[in-house]
């Protein structure tokens, strides 16, 4: 026999989801309040309004500036000259010379089987 399981009404499901949403909403707002950086303090002179009048004196100064659009002569460029610093010359280290050693030579009468002699 099958038991008929009673279905939960849609209104109860909606109420549970809304409650969970509200709990998370409150939790994250509290968390944000504790972790958020405070607003920066802006000096009052930056908050003052500025004049919308165009400053023609500054524009005139810009026009009077000298802009050179050609090549710069090499005589005007100064390049620092690097002088080499004195360095010690390394003294040669003595290397040992090889000493004469005796090399074994095979005598013609003592050849063994399988050995090839030059």
C-alpha positions in Angstrom: 0.0 0.0 0.0 1.1 3.4 -0.9 0.9 6.2 1.6 -0.1 9.5 0.3 2.4 12.1 1.4 0.8 15.4 2.1 2.2 18.1 0.0 3.5 21.3 1.7 1.5 24.3 0.6 3.2 26.9 -1.7 2.6 29.6 0.8 4.7 27.8 3.5 7.6 27.2 1.0 7.5 30.9 0.0 7.5 31.9 3.7 10.6 29.7 4.4 12.5 31.0 1.4 11.7 34.6 2.3 12.8 34.1 6.0 16.1 32.6 4.8 16.6 35.5 2.4 15.9 38.1 5.1 18.4 36.4 7.5 21.1 36.4 4.9 20.3 40.0 4.0 20.7 41.1 7.6 23.8 39.1 8.1 25.6 40.4 5.0 24.6 44.1 5.8 26.1 43.7 9.3 29.2 42.1 7.9 29.6 44.9 5.3 29.3 47.6 8.1 32.2 46.0 10.0 34.5 45.4 7.1 33.8 48.5 4.9 36.5 51.2 4.9 35.2 54.6 6.0 34.8 57.3 3.5 38.0 59.3 2.9 38.2 62.8 4.4 38.4 65.3 1.6 40.1 68.7 2.3 37.7 71.7 2.1 39.7 73.4 -0.7 39.0 70.5 -3.0 35.3 70.8 -2.4 35.2 74.5 -3.2 33.7 75.3 -6.6 36.0 76.6 -9.3 35.6 79.5 -11.6 34.3 78.5 -15.1 36.2 81.5 -16.6 38.9 80.5 -19.0 42.4 81.5 -17.7 43.8 83.3 -20.7 47.1 84.2 -18.9 48.0 80.5 -18.6 47.2 80.0 -22.3 49.4 82.9 -23.3 52.2 81.5 -21.2 51.8 78.2 -23.1 52.0 79.9 -26.4 55.2 81.8 -25.5 57.1 78.7 -24.5 59.8 77.6 -26.9 59.3 74.2 -28.5 62.2 73.1 -30.6 61.1 70.7 -33.3 64.5 70.2 -35.1 67.5 68.1 -34.2 69.6 69.0 -31.2 73.3 69.8 -32.2 75.8 67.4 -30.7 77.7 70.2 -29.1 74.8 70.9 -26.7 74.7 67.3 -25.5 77.0 66.4 -22.7 77.8 62.8 -22.2 79.6 61.8 -19.0 82.9 60.0 -19.8 83.4 56.8 -17.8 87.0 56.3 -16.8 88.0 52.7 -16.1 88.9 52.1 -12.5 92.3 50.6 -11.8 92.1 46.9 -11.5 94.7 44.5 -10.2 96.1 42.2 -12.8 95.8 38.6 -11.7 99.1 36.9 -11.2 99.4 33.6 -13.0 99.1 30.6 -10.7 101.7 27.9 -11.1 100.3 24.8 -12.7 101.8 21.5 -11.8 103.6 19.9 -14.8 102.9 16.3 -15.5 105.6 13.9 -14.3 106.8 11.2 -16.6 105.2 7.9 -15.9 106.0 4.4 -17.1 103.4 2.8 -19.3 103.0 -0.9 -19.3 104.1 -2.6 -22.5 103.4 -6.2 -23.4 106.2 -8.4 -24.2 105.8 -10.5 -27.4 106.2 -13.8 -25.7 103.5 -13.4 -23.1 100.4 -13.0 -25.3 97.2 -14.5 -23.9 94.4 -15.9 -26.0 91.8 -13.4 -27.2 94.0 -10.4 -26.6 94.8 -8.3 -29.6 98.1 -6.4 -29.5 99.0 -3.5 -31.7 
